[in-house]
């Protein structure tokens, strides 16, 4: 897992995206995609399981999406956890 400072440009972008998704309550695939594949559904379930296993202090939100991938985020005691298709980050 990579660590990113909340003061870096990348960290600030992730934090902003999380706040927007939280304000809009983008907490499920149905709010992003009209129809979605089984692989996206499985990936979302995996993200939800990680959120529960990490003792999250917030709900999980989809903070970015395109036709192929989505980015999922939730708050933990260590910082904001970001899950992408290929990487995991902690914004601290």
LINFEN-V150442 format. One record per residue. N is the residue number from 1. RES is the residue in one small letter. SS is DSSP state (a for helix, b for strand, c for the rest). PHI is phi in whole degrees, 0 to 359 (none if undefined). Layout:
n=N res=RES ss=SS phi=PHI
n=N res=RES ss=SS phi=PHI
This chain:
n=1 res=x ss=c phi=none
n=2 res=x ss=b phi=268
n=3 res=x ss=b phi=249
n=4 res=x ss=b phi=231
n=5 res=x ss=c phi=290
n=6 res=x ss=c phi=292
n=7 res=x ss=c phi=270
n=8 res=x ss=c phi=282
n=9 res=x ss=a phi=299
n=10 res=x ss=a phi=297
n=11 res=x ss=a phi=299
n=12 res=x ss=a phi=296
n=13 res=x ss=a phi=296
n=14 res=x ss=a phi=296
n=15 res=x ss=a phi=298
n=16 res=x ss=a phi=296
n=17 res=x ss=a phi=300
n=18 res=x ss=a phi=296
n=19 res=x ss=a phi=297
n=20 res=x ss=a phi=295
n=21 res=x ss=a phi=297
n=22 res=x ss=a phi=295
n=23 res=x ss=a phi=295
n=24 res=x ss=a phi=270
n=25 res=x ss=c phi=56
n=26 res=x ss=c phi=272
n=27 res=x ss=c phi=247
n=28 res=x ss=c phi=207
n=29 res=x ss=a phi=298
n=30 res=x ss=a phi=299
n=31 res=x ss=a phi=279
n=32 res=x ss=c phi=250
n=33 res=x ss=c phi=246
n=34 res=x ss=c phi=294
n=35 res=x ss=c phi=229
n=36 res=x ss=c phi=218
n=37 res=x ss=c phi=284
n=38 res=x ss=a phi=297
n=39 res=x ss=a phi=293
n=40 res=x ss=a phi=294
n=41 res=x ss=a phi=298
n=42 res=x ss=a phi=295
n=43 res=x ss=a phi=297
n=44 res=x ss=a phi=295
n=45 res=x ss=a phi=299
n=46 res=x ss=a phi=299
n=47 res=x ss=a phi=297
n=48 res=x ss=a phi=297
n=49 res=x ss=a phi=295
n=50 res=x ss=a phi=298
n=51 res=x ss=a phi=300
n=52 res=x ss=a phi=294
n=53 res=x ss=a phi=290
n=54 res=x ss=c phi=271
n=55 res=x ss=c phi=56
n=56 res=x ss=c phi=303
n=57 res=x ss=c phi=256
n=58 res=x ss=c phi=214
n=59 res=x ss=c phi=289
n=60 res=x ss=c phi=263
n=61 res=x ss=b phi=225
n=62 res=x ss=b phi=273
n=63 res=x ss=b phi=260
n=64 res=x ss=b phi=194
n=65 res=x ss=b phi=200
n=66 res=x ss=c phi=220
n=67 res=x ss=c phi=293
n=68 res=x ss=c phi=256
n=69 res=x ss=c phi=223
n=70 res=x ss=b phi=225
n=71 res=x ss=b phi=243
n=72 res=x ss=b phi=242
n=73 res=x ss=b phi=216
n=74 res=x ss=b phi=204
n=75 res=x ss=b phi=269
n=76 res=x ss=b phi=231
n=77 res=x ss=c phi=300
n=78 res=x ss=c phi=274
n=79 res=x ss=b phi=143
n=80 res=x ss=b phi=278
n=81 res=x ss=b phi=264
n=82 res=x ss=b phi=244
n=83 res=x ss=b phi=241
n=84 res=x ss=c phi=246
n=85 res=x ss=c phi=297
n=86 res=x ss=c phi=237
n=87 res=x ss=c phi=218
n=88 res=x ss=b phi=236
n=89 res=x ss=b phi=229
n=90 res=x ss=b phi=240
n=91 res=x ss=b phi=264
n=92 res=x ss=c phi=241
